[in-house]
């Protein structure tokens, strides 16, 4: 993975991985700038599982895998409210 860069991302929480029963196991952020960030697991990231299809602003550190996937280690979450 590449060096980690601090970011603030706004977007929608989307499913990224499912279990046998169809339950969401991992999520990504589909950002409003059209980038997709795979959320790295962890206690804070687990909170995003209950926000699938919700609009959020997250802060964290982004790195890129050798395959070009952007991965974010979420450090903070703020649920956005639509007007």
SULCOR-V26931 format. One record per residue. N is the residue number from 1. RES is the residue in one small letter. PHI is phi in radians with two decimals (NA if undefined). OMEGA is omega in degrees with one decimal (none if undefined). D_FIRST is the distance of its C-alpha to the first C-alpha in Angstrom with 1 decimal. Layout:
[[N/RES/PHI/OMEGA/D_FIRST] [N/RES/PHI/OMEGA/D_FIRST]]
//
This chain:
[[1/x/NA/-179.7/0.0] [2/x/-1.41/176.5/3.8] [3/x/-1.05/-177.9/6.8] [4/x/-1.57/-177.7/8.4] [5/x/-2.03/177.6/11.6] [6/x/-1.21/-179.6/14.7] [7/x/-2.51/169.3/16.3] [8/x/-2.21/-173.7/19.4] [9/x/-2.19/173.2/19.5] [10/x/-1.97/179.7/22.8] [11/x/3.06/-179.0/23.1] [12/x/-1.83/174.9/24.1] [13/x/-1.42/-178.9/22.7] [14/x/-2.19/176.7/22.6] [15/x/-1.13/178.5/22.3] [16/x/-2.19/-180.0/19.2] [17/x/-2.69/-177.7/20.4] [18/x/-2.16/173.8/23.9] [19/x/-1.64/-177.3/25.8] [20/x/-1.04/-176.9/28.9] [21/x/-1.52/-179.8/31.2] [22/x/1.57/177.4/29.3] [23/x/-1.34/-179.6/28.0] [24/x/-1.28/-179.0/24.8] [25/x/-1.88/-179.1/22.1] [26/x/-2.58/-178.8/19.0] [27/x/-2.26/174.9/19.0] [28/x/-2.37/174.3/17.4] [29/x/-1.89/172.7/18.6] [30/x/-1.57/-173.0/20.3] [31/x/-1.32/-179.4/20.6] [32/x/-1.21/174.7/23.8] [33/x/-1.57/176.1/22.0] [34/x/1.32/171.2/21.2] [35/x/-1.52/175.3/17.5] [36/x/-2.10/-178.6/16.3] [37/x/-2.04/175.2/13.8] [38/x/-1.28/-176.7/13.2] [39/x/-1.48/176.4/14.2] [40/x/-1.26/-177.5/12.5] [41/x/-1.06/179.6/15.5] [42/x/2.66/-176.5/17.7] [43/x/-1.04/-179.5/21.2] [44/x/-1.20/-179.8/20.9] [45/x/-1.09/179.5/19.0] [46/x/-1.05/178.2/21.9] [47/x/-1.11/-179.3/24.3] [48/x/-1.24/179.3/22.9] [49/x/-1.04/179.6/24.2] [50/x/-1.47/-178.4/27.7] [51/x/-1.95/-179.9/27.0] [52/x/-0.97/-177.1/26.1] [53/x/1.31/176.9/27.6] [54/x/-1.62/178.5/28.1] [55/x/-1.63/-177.7/27.2] [56/x/-2.39/166.1/25.1] [57/x/-2.13/178.8/23.5] [58/x/-2.11/171.4/20.4] [59/x/-2.05/179.4/18.8] [60/x/3.02/-178.6/15.4] [61/x/-1.98/-178.3/12.0] [62/x/-1.87/172.3/9.8] [63/x/-2.33/-178.9/6.1] [64/x/-2.17/177.8/5.4] [65/x/-1.32/176.4/4.6] [66/x/-1.00/179.3/6.2] [67/x/-1.42/177.8/9.2] [68/x/1.68/178.4/9.2] [69/x/-1.34/176.4/9.4] [70/x/-1.52/-177.9/9.4] [71/x/-2.08/179.0/9.1] [72/x/-2.02/170.9/11.4] [73/x/-1.62/-173.2/12.4] [74/x/-1.27/178.0/16.1] [75/x/-1.97/178.7/18.3] [76/x/-2.73/-178.3/21.4] [77/x/-2.31/171.3/23.3] [78/x/-2.33/178.4/26.4] [79/x/-1.28/-179.8/28.3] [80/x/-1.65/177.2/29.8] [81/x/-1.89/177.9/33.4] [82/x/-1.50/179.2/34.7] [83/x/-1.19/none/38.0]]
//
